[in-house]
Amino acid sequence: MKKWFGKYSSLLMLLAFAGCGGREALRQAAAPPAVMENAAVISRRLFAAAVDSLLADSALAQAAVGAYIVAVDGQQQEIYSHNRSQLFTPASVNKLFVTAAAFRQWGPYHRFQTQALGDSIDARGRVNGDLYLKGFGAPDLRTSDLDRLAFALKAKGLRLVTGGIVTDASYFDTTAFGAGWMWDEGPYAYNAPVAALSLNGNAFDLGISHGLRPGRRLSVELDPASAYFRVDNKGLTGQPGSRRSLRANRALNGVTDEVRITGSLAADAAPLFLSRSVSNPGYYCATMFREALLRRGIRVRGAIAAGPAPDSLPVLSAVNSRPLYAIIQDMNKESDNFIAEMLFRNLNQASLAAQASPATPDSATPPDTSRNAVACFLNGLGCQPGSFTVADGSGLSRYNLCTPEQLVKTLLSLYQDPILRPELLVSLPVSGVDGTLYKRFTDGDSRMRVRAKTGTMTGVSCLAGFAWGPGDRVYCFALMFNNYTARANDIRPVQDEILRELLTIAP
C-alpha cells in the first residue's frame, strides 16, 4: 500500500486540488480534457521512470536493451521507447514474422498436402512399378496420416506394389538446416533437419527406465517403434540413489539411425523421457509408410529409394494437414522450431514459384534476403531493405536481426485485421496458463493478461506481444535483451516486472 501511494501520490494530489475552490473550481472541472491529458502525461512519466529503474538492473549493465510499447487504439500512442530502432537478435520471437507472412500468404485455413502416386491399380490389385510418396512441406505429417494413406489405398483395392517405395522431397531444396545454425547443437528434436517430406517433426521419443536390479541393462522403448531404428543399449542400472550418467545419442548407420544408450540410471530413479532428431528424414518416412502398408496387408516387393515422381503419374491417395491456424498455434505456444522452418521454406518456395527461378541458399554465408519471402513481407509493411535480416524461420540463427519497432509493427498488422486478429491471439502463449508463459505471470494481477511470444538463446531473451490493462486498454510491446552474461532466469523477471508496471500504472 505504501509503495502504491508513494508511486501515485503526485497524481492523486493534482486531481484533488482540481476539486478545491468552490464554484470556480467546479466550472474548471467541467472541462476535463486538460486534466485528463495531464493525468496521462504523469502516468507515462511514472511508467517511464519505473522502467528506467528496472533497466538499471546490474544483470543488464553490459547488455544491449530495447523496448517499445504502444497503446493499441486509433492513434497507437507511444507509451515507452528505448532503442526502438536498434537491431537485436530476436531468437524465437522471429517466429512472429513467419506467423504474419504465412497468414498473409495463405489465410488461416490453408492446408498442405502429402500424396501417394503410382500407376493405376489394376484388376488384380497391383501397382506395377514403384509407389511414390511425395511431400509438399506439410509441417505436421504424422504416423497416423501414413496409416490414412495406406487405408485409402487398401480401400481402392491395392494388394501389391511390384516395385519399391520412392520418396519425393523435391518441393524444397536439399538444405537440411537453417543458415547460421550451430554445428555442435547435437541430435536434439529442437533442431531437427528440414525436408519437404518430413514425418513426426523428423524426431522420435525415447522412454528409458531401470532394469530389475543393479547391473542389469536399462529398458529402452522408442516411439514410433520402427525398423528404421536400431538400438545399441549399453546402459546399466545403477545402485539406488546413485547419480544419473545416462547418455542417449543417435548416429546415421548406412541409411538408418542407430540409437546408442550409455551410462547408468539408478534402480530407484523415475523413467526418463527424451526426444531426438532423425538423420535421414526421407528414409524414415518411407520406412514408416512401408510398415503402414504392411499393417493393411499391402506387400511391397522392392526397396526404398529417393527421387522425383514422374509428372504423368496419377495421385492414388492424399492426406491434408490441419489448417494453418492450428499449425501456427502449435508453433507459437511451444516455440516449435521445426514447424517454423517448414513454414519458412514453404513461403520461400511459393515466392520462388511466383518468380519462376530456383533458389540455392548457402548455409555457410549470411543469406541474401532480397529473395526471402518473409523479408519481402516486412518490406511491404514499410521496413526498409537493409534495416533487418531474416535468415531462418525458427530464430535459431544468429544472423537474424530486427528492431523492437519492427516487431510491434508486425504484430499490429495482424491485430488490426478482423479476420486474423483472433487467430494471432489464440496462437500466443497466455501468461500463467500455457505454452512458454505457463510459469510466468502466475500471480493473480497479471495472470491471463499477457499474450506474448518468447525468444531465448544464450545471451538473448526477448518477449513480444500484447497486454490488457484496466478498462480493456490494450498495449502492444516488444522487449529485447541481448549480450548479457547472466542466466536467462535472471533476466526474465525484469521483463515481467516491466509488464506488471504497465498493467498497474496503465498510462
PALOTI-423563 format. One record per residue (C-alpha): residue in one letter; x, y, z. Coordinates in steps of 0.5 Angstrom, whole numbers, plus 500, padded with zeros to 3 digits. Example, Ala and Ser with C-alpha at 12.3 -4.5 7.8 and 13.67 -1.06 7.14 Angstrom:
<recs>
A525491516 S527498514 
</recs>
This chain:
<recs>
M500500500 K506505502 K509503495 W503505491 F501511495 G508514494 K508512487 Y502516485 S501521491 S503527486 L498524481 L493524487 M494531489 L494534483 L487531482 A485533489 F487540488 A483541482 G477539486 C478545491 G476552491 G468553490 R464554484 E470557480 A474550481 L468546479 R467550473 Q474549471 A473541473 A467541468 A473542462 P476535464 P481534457 A487538460 V486535467 M486528463 E492530459 N496532465 A494525468 A496521462 V503525462 I504524469 S502517468 R507516463 R513519466 L511515472 F512509468 A518511464 A521512471 A520505473 V522502467 D529506467 S530504474 L529497472 L533497466 A539499471 D539492474 S546490475 A545484471 L544489465 A550493466 Q553491460 A547489456 A544491450 V537493451 G531495447 A524497449 Y518499445 I511500448 V505503444 A497503447 V493500441 D488505440 G486509434 Q493513435 Q497508437 Q500512442 E507511444 I508509452 Y515508452 S521507448 H528505449 N533504443 R527502439 S530503432 Q537499434 L538492432 F538486436 T538478436 P531476437 A531469438 S525465437 V521472437 N523471430 K517467429 L512472429 F515475423 V513468420 T507468423 A505474420 A508473413 A504466413 F497469415 R498474410 Q500469404 W495464405 G490466410 P488462417 Y485456413 H491453408 R493446408 F499443406 Q498436402 T502429402 Q501425396 A502417394 L503417387 G504411382 D501407376 S494406377 I492400381 D490394376 A484389377 R489384381 G490390386 R497391384 V501398382 N506396377 G513399379 D514404384 L510407389 Y512415390 L511419397 K511426395 G511432400 F509439400 G512441406 A507439411 P510441418 D505436422 L505430418 R504424423 T505417423 S497417423 D497420417 L501415413 D496410416 R490414413 L494414406 A495406407 F488405409 A485409403 L490405398 K487399401 A480401400 K482402393 G484395392 L491395393 R495389395 L502389392 V507394390 T511391385 G517396386 G519400392 I518406396 V521412393 T521419397 D520425393 A522431397 S524436391 Y519441393 F524444398 D532445396 T537440400 T539445405 A537441412 F539446417 G538454417 A543459415 G547460421 W545454426 M551452430 W554446428 D555443435 E548443437 G547436438 P542431436 Y536434439 A529435437 Y529442437 N534443431 A531437427 P533437420 V528440415 A526437408 A519437404 L517430406 S518430414 L515426419 N513427426 G518433426 N523429424 A524427431 F523421436 D522420443 L525415448 G523412454 I529410459 S528406465 H532402470 G533394470 L530389475 R536390480 P543394479 G548392474 R542390469 R541393462 L536399462 S530398459 V529403453 E523404449 L522408442 D516412439 P515411434 A518403434 S520402427 A525398423 Y529405422 F532405428 R537400431 V538400439 D545399442 N544399449 K550399454 G546403459 L546400466 T542400472 G546403478 Q545403485 P539406489 G541413490 S547414485 R548419481 R545419474 S550419468 L546417462 R547419455 A542418449 N545419442 R544417435 A548417429 L547415422 N549408420 G548407413 V541410411 T538409418 D539411425 E543407431 V541410438 R546409443 I545409450 T551409455 G552411462 S547409468 L540410472 A539409479 A535403481 D530408484 A530413479 A524415475 P523413468 L527419463 F523421457 L527424452 S527427444 R532426439 S532428432 V533423426 S539424421 N535421414 P528424414 G526421407 Y528414409 Y525415416 C518417413 A519411407 T520406412 M514408417 F510408410 R512402408 E510399415 A504402415 L502399408 L504392411 R499393417 R494394412 G496387408 I499391402 R506388400 V512392397 R517388393 G522393392 A527397396 I527404399 A530410394 A529417393 G528421387 P523426384 A516423382 P514423374 D509428372 S505423369 L503419375 P496420378 V495421385 L493415388 S491418395 A493424399 V492427406 N492434408 S495438414 R491441419 P489448418 L495453418 Y492457424 A492450428 I499449426 I501456428 Q498455435 D503449436 M509453433 N508459438 K505456444 E511451445 S516455440 D517449436 N523451431 F521445426 I514448424 A517455424 E523452419 M518448415 L513455414 F519459412 R521454407 N514454404 L514461404 N520462400 Q518456395 A512460394 S516466393 L520463388 A515459384 A512466383 Q519469381 A520462377 S527462379 P531457383 A534458390 T541455392 P542458399 D549457402 S548456409 A556458410 T555465409 P550470411 P544469406 D541474401 T535477404 S533480398 R529474395 N527472402 A519471403 V519474410 A524480408 C519482402 F513482407 L517486412 N519491406 G511491405 L510493412 G515499411 C521496414 Q527498409 P531493406 G538493410 S534495416 F534488419 T536481417 V531475417 A536468416 D531463418 G524462421 S525459428 G530464430 L536459432 S540463427 R544469430 Y544472423 N537474425 L537482427 C531486428 T528492432 P523493437 E519497433 Q519492427 L516487432 V511492434 K509494427 T509486425 L504485431 L500491430 S499489422 L495483424 Y492485430 Q488491426 D486485421 P479483424 I480476421 L487475423 R487478430 P483472433 E488467430 L494471432 L492472439 V490465440 S497463438 L500466443 P502463450 V498466456 S501469462 G501464468 V497459463 D500455458 G506455453 T512458454 L509463459 Y506458464 K511459469 R511467468 F506472471 T503467475 D500472481 G493474481 D494481478 S498479471 R495472470 M492471463 R493479462 V499478457 R499474451 A506474448 K512470444 T518469448 G525468445 T531465449 M538463447 T545464450 G545472452 V539473449 S532474452 C526477448 L519478449 A514481445 G506481445 F500484448 A498486455 W491488457 G490494463 P485496466 G479499462 D480494457 R486498455 V491494450 Y498495449 C503492444 F510491446 A517489445 L522488450 M529485447 F535484452 N542482448 N549481450 Y548479458 T552474461 A547473467 R543467466 A536468463 N532466469 D536473472 I533477466 R526475465 P524478472 V526484469 Q521484463 D516481468 E516487472 I516492467 L509489464 R507489471 E508496472 L505497465 L499494468 T499497474 I500505472 A496504466 P499510462 
</recs>
